[in-house]
Amino acid sequence: MNTTLAVPRVERLLQDGVRAGVFPGAAWAVGDAGGALAGGGVGALVPGGEPVGADALFDLASLTKVIAVWPVVGALVEDGKLALDVPLADFWPETAGHPVGDVTPLQLLTHTAGLPLRANLRALYGSDPQDVRDGVVRERLRRRPGEAVEYTDRAALLLGYLAEFLTGGRPLRELARDRVWEPLGMTETRYGPLPAGLARRTAATEYDEESGTHLRGTVHDFSARLLGGACGIAGAFATAGDLGRFLRQVLDPVRPPFGPGWTAQSLRVRTGELTPARGLFWHLAPGTTARDDVWAHYGFTGTAMWVSPAHGRWAVLLTNKLYFTRATGPVTGVRDAFRVLVFP
């Protein structure tokens, strides 16, 4: 353990979160390009249940965007198969003649494409995956591309579809596994639904009226469930250790699936004077500026990752706050305090 990481204060912060009912359990890790420096688990996978251990799996929610879509797109860019500043209709026939055809991959990655803010897939397009895809591709824009920064799940969904098109129809589930997770040794990371044995060591999320129980091993995000458990929006499960392996690569991208050029493009402000400032899918950690160089992404289930080239450090905090509530205020306070402790 590295005492400069204030490990006792981190553990106390997370234990206080359990006691206060912010989340049943949490796993965390902090490290550098060489590996993990500290980490651990507090609380339980379900209240009163098995303690959170090193093998605990969490529903990553929107962290899926960063560990699946972002690196797959980066690999395609570095392979010369995708240019970020070319309108989609110029090379993706499926989008030709539709408003989204005027959007560039760069605008999708910076959430400046003007897409509708809510996914709302089933209500708009039904339950057939092809109908959903057709509807998303043909949907009208909310704003002119490049006009504003507005986070939307649809950006990652479209980029996932784009990656599948550029690879001859290979499902995103396979692209993420074969091109990213397996090369990085992320052996515990996978899209759900998880088999029973893995589900038993997964942190439970929200109560599901249909099944009459809290979800474990089935993705919480309804869009991902509608699309078979895997899409650009959400669906991945992982351990804190596996996310550490991914973030080591972000800090020191010396091997596939993506190189230093992609991380350099991504971990800098790409939205000009628009606010909030964003890189490529990554955003500046709340309470920091570009000078601090601490980049983050969060997930609705209570998950978070940070990386900072300037500090030479990465951090992971996985919780299942959604077990108790959809409110974000309490877990936001814990995340912000955690970030301050690990990036002093």
Disulfide bonds with the S-S distance in Angstrom:
none
